[in-house]
């Protein structure tokens, strides 16, 4: 876990980021996915509590993200 506001200094070390999303799904699957991909984080999961789904995305290039699974 990384403190709020301190993620940039840890991004290069992260292999996976998991967001727990209840009301911010659009932001988590859009803007945040692009930010994490640009930071070099290879895999990003969004646990969508509202729809009971786990969305798995992988970085394809520095700014492109590909959804590889949607479970639930």
C-alpha distance (Angstrom), angle and dihedral (degrees) to the residues before:
residue distance angle dihedral
X1 . . .
X2 3.79 . .
X3 3.81 121.9 .
X4 3.80 116.3 -109.9
X5 3.79 110.7 -89.1
X6 3.80 93.8 19.6
X7 3.82 101.3 80.2
X8 3.82 96.4 104.2
X9 3.79 93.7 66.5
X10 3.82 90.2 52.5
X11 3.82 100.7 39.2
X12 3.81 96.3 94.6
X13 3.81 90.3 57.9
X14 3.81 97.5 47.2
X15 3.79 119.3 102.2
X16 3.78 94.4 177.4
X17 3.80 136.7 19.9
X18 3.80 120.7 -162.9
X19 3.80 121.2 -163.8
X20 3.79 120.3 -166.5
X21 3.77 103.9 -148.9
X22 3.77 126.6 -169.5
X23 3.79 103.4 150.8
X24 3.82 105.9 1.6
X25 3.82 101.0 65.7
X26 3.82 96.2 129.7
X27 3.81 92.0 52.6
X28 3.81 93.2 42.3
X29 3.82 93.8 51.0
X30 3.81 95.0 40.1
X31 3.77 122.4 28.0
X32 3.82 97.5 18.6
X33 3.81 92.8 48.2
X34 3.81 89.7 54.7
X35 3.81 92.4 46.6
X36 3.80 92.6 50.9
X37 3.82 91.8 46.5
X38 3.82 90.8 50.9
X39 3.82 88.6 50.4
X40 3.81 89.1 57.2
X41 3.80 98.5 -109.4
X42 3.81 105.0 151.3
X43 3.80 100.9 -156.0
X44 3.78 133.7 31.7
X45 3.81 128.0 -175.7
X46 3.79 126.4 -166.7
X47 3.78 116.8 -162.4
X48 3.79 102.2 -156.7
X49 3.81 106.0 -156.9
X50 3.80 94.2 -178.1
X51 3.83 94.1 59.0
X52 3.83 97.7 25.3
X53 3.83 92.9 -121.8
X54 3.76 137.7 132.9
X55 3.80 113.4 -146.1
X56 3.81 116.6 -163.2
X57 3.80 119.1 -162.0
X58 3.80 130.0 179.9
X59 3.78 130.0 -159.6
X60 3.79 111.7 -110.9
X61 3.81 97.1 178.1
X62 3.78 136.5 -14.0
X63 3.81 93.0 -67.9
X64 3.81 105.5 13.3
X65 3.78 124.3 91.2
X66 3.79 126.0 -168.3
X67 3.79 122.6 -157.8
X68 3.78 106.8 -133.3
X69 3.81 101.3 174.7
X70 3.77 142.9 10.3
X71 3.78 110.7 -169.3
X72 3.77 122.3 -171.1
